[in-house]
């Protein structure tokens, strides 16, 4: 009985320590003990005891007087192991499958790579008239709905414009369009990369808030009217939220 009680105390201590780590958000560089106490249901002595243990293991660092705390190198190590072992396309399969079943159109997962976005997974529509690009297809991130919805969340988006395009670009209009895409949370393109095709796309994010790619639905204009676009946007936003959460976003 006594050993069970000790085990229970150990589990509670682990839970509390995890609560302390999870109290840090992406915008927090450092937090004071007072700020942490507002976010966790702990007494001050318990908080300091946990912080000392976490600091000994490298999960927290402290500096200054009064002390301020930040996440340590051990957190970065775990994040690196997690991110390098994670297959985003595999994680996204349930989201893609639901989108495919509900839209009956081609759905795709695209990842940002350098100046491009690359199709990492695709479920083609079973309908006779449909569009698909194929896994591995690469396109400049400034082109198409699935690219621009990523671009809208990147810093200095004008640096991603093709260098050898030769076409003058109205930068003010370019930035205005991206602002609109970012505000509404989705992008739509018609007849842009494939004549007769409509693409609807939304972004998804890593735990630190960085955009990593987009989810997209592709279909022919004869089927994808404004009402269908609105329906696709609702589905895409819901699945994007689930995917971002699966990738660490709280």
N, C-alpha and C positions, 0 to 999 in steps of 0.2 A: 504493500500500500504506500509506504514511504517513498519507494523508488518511482512509483507512478506519479506521485505528487511532484517529485523533483523533475521528472520528465516534462510534466505539464508546465512547471515554472520555466524550464528551458525553452519550450515552444513559445510561451508568451514573450519571453525575452527576444527571441528571434523575430516574432511578429512586430514587436515594438521597434526593434532596430530597422526592420524593413520600412516601417511607417516613417521613421526619421529620414531614410534615404529617399523615399517617394515624396517627401515634403518639398524637395527641390524641384523646380520647374525649369523649362528651357530658358527663361529670362533671368534666372537667378545666378549671379556670379558668386556672391557670398551672402550668407544669412547670419544674423546674430542669434544668440540663444533665445532672446525675447521673441524674435520673428518666428523661430521654429516652434516655440511653445504655443503660438497662435494657430499653428497648423496641425499639431499633434496633441492628443489627449494624454499628456504625461506631466508628472511633477518635475520641477526644475532639477532636483537631485538625480532622479531617474534619467532625465534627458542627458545630463552631464556624464553620468556613468556610461550610458550607451555611446555617447560621442567619443569618449576616451577609448572604448573598445573598438569602435569603428575606425578611429584614427590609428590605433595600433596595427590594424589589418590593412591600412592603406585605402580604406573606402572614404575617409573624410580627412581633410587637412584643416588646420586652424592657423590664424595669424592675427596680429594686432592686439591692441589693448584699448577697449574691451575686445575680447575674442570674437572673431567672425569665422564662420565655417564654410567650406566649399567641398565639392565632391573630389575624391582623390583618384590616383592612378589605377587602383584596383577596379573602380567602376569603368574606367576607359578600357581596361583589359577585357572585362566581361563583355562590354559593348562590341569590342573588336571581334571577339570569338563568336558572338551571336550574329553579327552582321556578315562575317565571312562564311559562316556555315548556313546562312539562310538563302534559300532559293525563292526569290520573289514570285516567279512564275508558278511555282508549286503552291505557295501560300495563297495566291490569287485564284486558284482553280475553282473553289466553291463560289466565289463572286462571279467569275466568268460564266460558270455553268448556269447560275440563276439568271443572269442577264440574257444568256442565249435562249433559255427556255421561255422567258417572259417577253422578249422582243421578237423572237423568231428571225432575227437578222444576224449578220456576221458581227462578232464581238472580238475585241483584241486588247491585249495588254502591251503597252509601249513603255520603254525605259529610256531616260535621257542619257546619252553618251556623247560627250564633247559638244560638237555643233549639231549633232543629229539626235533623232529619236528612232529607236530600233524596236521592231515588233518582236517580242519575246514569247508570246503565246497568242493563238488565234483559234476561234471556233467558228468555222464557216456556216453560213445559213444553209438550211436544207431546201430552201425554196429555189425553183428553177432560175429565176432572175435574181442574181445576188452579186456582191462584190467581195473580193478578198485580195490581200496583198501578200500574205505568206509570212511565216516565221523567218526572221532574219532580214526582212525588208527594211531598208534604211532611207531616211529622208531628212533634209535640213529641218531643224526645229522651228524655223520661222514659217514653214509651209504646212497647210492643212490644220484642221481643228485639233487633232491629237498632238500636234507640235506646239501650236500657239498657246494652248491651255497650259502647257509646261512653261513655255517662254514667259508668260505673264507673271510667273512667280520667281523668275530668275533675276539676279542683280545685273545691271547694265545689259538689257536685252538687245540693244542696238549692235553690240559686239558679235552677235550671232548671225547677223545678216551675211548672205553669201558674198565673198570677196570678188568673185569673178562673174557676178550676175550681169554687170554692165547696165542695169536699169537704175535710174535715179529713184531715190526713196524719200518720201515726205515723212521725215522723222516725227514731226508733231502728230500727224495722222496715225503713224505707226504706234507711237506711245499711247495715244488716245484709245486706239482699239484694244491694246493690251490692258489698259486700265479698266476698260469696260468688261473684258473677259475675266479679269481678276475679281472685280466687284460682283459679277453675276455668278461666278463659279463654274462656268461652262463655256464652250465655244461650239459654233455650228459652221460648217462649210458646205457649199453646194457647187457642184461642177468645177471644183478647184483642181484636184489632182487627177480625177477620173470623170469624164463627161457623163452626166446623168446620175452621179453618186452624191449622196448626202452623208456627212459624217457628223456625229455628235460626241463630244468628249468632255471629260472632267479630269482634274488632277488628283493625285494621291501623294501622301507625304510620309516621311520617316518620323521617328519619335521626336527628333529635335526640330521639327517643323520644316525641314528642307523638302522641296518638291523632288520626287524621284522619277515620276512618270505619269502616264495617263491611262484611263480606261476609255474605250471608244466603241461606239456602235456604228456600223456602216450599212447603208441600204439604198435602194434605187429611189429617185425622186418621185416616181409614180406611186410609191407606197408611203414614203415618209413625208407627210404633210406637216403643217405646224402643230396640229393636235398630237401627232405621233412624236414629234420632236419634244414637246412638253412632257409627254409620257416617258420618253427615253431619259430626259434630264432628271426626272424624279427618281427613276430606277438607278441611274448612274451615280447620283449623289449619295444615295443610300448605300450602295455597294462600295463606293470609294471611301466612305466613312468607316465601314467595316474593315476594309483592306488597310487603311491608315492605322487603325487601332491594332490590327494584327501585326503591323510593322513597328509598334511601340508608341504610337501617339495616344496620349491620354485625353 
